[in-house]
């Protein structure tokens, strides 16, 4: 973590997988928790399936930096196929961690990470979302995994704040709230740290 108490997170996904939404939900939850936040996508060719990047800055103090994040504390990879085409560990701080959506273990993923020697975390976000939401929506489980691994927000408070946000957004769809909350809790229990 940066000396000023700021945590920087870089998200990698493909268009349509919800990386931008998860990034913005994390910013919203951190803001509800009293933190100063930034959450923004990097815009490029906006099309379904194209690689996308999004960023979070979360801090106890006001942040005056307004740029992409080149040296993140944490990297979240929503689509493991990106490991073959994007340098997801580029700039990742040595004491940081990478969190990958995969059914594989951290040990199994390490050889695919271009000499990365830091912490590797994995979560089967696809399976969790299919079990709790009925379809492949990996962003909700990945959101919970990054909160759990990074410790950027206290998990109990995060769950309360995010449920409040969901109740506001999905007031007429209680099943969506229930499924997303189940996905968040299951992900926090199942994320593997290696």
N, C-alpha and C positions, 0 to 999 in steps of 0.2 A: 504494500500500500504506500502511496506517496506520502512524503513527510508532512504535507499539509492536511492529511486526513481525507484526501480525495481518492475515491476508487473509480477506475476507468475500465469499462467493459466494452469489448468489441463483439458484435454478433455477426455470424456468417450463416447464410441460408440461401434458399432459392425463392424467387418470386412466387407468392401464393402459399408459402409455408408458415407465414405469420411472424417472421423475425422482427419486422417493424412493429407489429402490434405488441409482441412480447416486450420489446424495448420500451415502448411508450407506456405499457402497463407497469413496468418496473419503475419508470420515472414517476408515474402517478402515485404508486404505493409509497415510494420514498418521500415524495412531496407531502403526502398525507401524514407520514411519520415525522415531519418536521425538518427534513433534509433539504439542502439546495440541490437541484437536479437539472440535468440536461438529458434529453432523449431525442435522437434524430437519425434518420436514414441517410445514406449516401446515395444520391440519385444517379442513375445511369440508364441503360436501356431497360425501361420498365416493361417486362414481359414475363408471363408465367414461365417458371423454370429457370430464368436467368439468375446467375449469382448476384446476391445483394449483400450489402453490409449496413449495419446500423450500430449506433454508439450510445453509451450511457456514461455520464459523469455524475457521481453522487458524492456530496461533500457536506461537512458540518458548517462550512463557510461559503459565502458567495463565490461563485466561480467566474473569473473574467476571461477564461480561455474559450475561444470560439473557433475550433478547428476539428478536423477528424482526429481520431485517437491513433497514434502511431506506436505507442509503447504501453499497451493495456496491462492491467493487473490480471484480468480474466478474459478468456476468449470462449465464446459459446458457438458450437458448430451444430446447426440444426439438421444438416444433411451431410452424412459422412462421405458421400461421393465427392464433395468439395475438397477432401484431403488430397485427391489425386490431381487437382488442377489449380488450387489456390494455396498460397503459403500462409496457412491459418496461424502458424506459430510465429510469423514474422513480427519482431518487436516485442513479443510477449515477455514480460519481466521474469527473471529467473525464479523469483519467489512467488510467482503467480500460478495459475492453473488453467488448463484447457478442459472444457466440459463438452463431451461429444454425444450426440444422439446415435446410439448403436446398441445392438444386443450383445456386443463383444465386451470383454473385461478390459480394464485399463491396461493390463499387461499385454493383452492381444493387440491393442491399438498402438502401443508405443512405437513399434517398428515403422508405422506409417507416418510418423510425425517429424521427419527431417531432422534427426539428431536432437530433438527436444528432450531435455533431461529433467524438467520440472514435473510438477504434479499433473497427473492425467486422471480425469474423472469421466465415468460413462453412465448413461441412463438410457434405458430402452423406452424412449418417449413415444415411439409409434405404438408399441404394445399397450402402454399405460393409457394413451388417449383412446385407442380402440376399445379397451375394457371399460373405461369410465365415460367416454363421450360417444362411443359407437362409430367413430371414424378416425382416420389418421389426421389429427390436429396436434402436431408435436410441440407447438410453441408454449402451451400452458405447462406441460411437464418440464420443459427446458427452463421456463421462468422460475419455477420452484427449485430446480436443481442449482441454478446460479445463486439464488438467495441462500440456499443451504450451504453450498461450497464456499461462497465468498464471505458470508457472515456480515454482509453490508447492511442488512436489516435483521432485526430480531425476528425469528420465524413466527412466533405467536402473534406479534403485532402485525407482521406482514399479512398473515392469513386473515386477521380481522379487517385490516384496511382493504385488502383486495376483494374480500367478500362484500364489503360496503360498496366498492366501486362496481362490482358485478350486479349488485341489487339495483343500483341506479341505472346501469346500462341495459339490463335485461329484466326489468320489473315485470314484464308480461310473459317471461319465459323462465319460470322457476326451475325447470328441468335443466336448463343451460347452466344456471348458477350451481346447482347440486353437482352436476357432472364435472364442471371445472374445479370446484372445491375438492372433489374426490381425486381428480387428477393431480392437483397441487400436493395434497397430503401424501398420496402414494409415491409421487416422485421424490419428495423429501425423505421418505423412508428407504427408497430403493437406490438412490444415487450411490455409485461405487467410487471410492477414492483410492487411487493407487500411486 
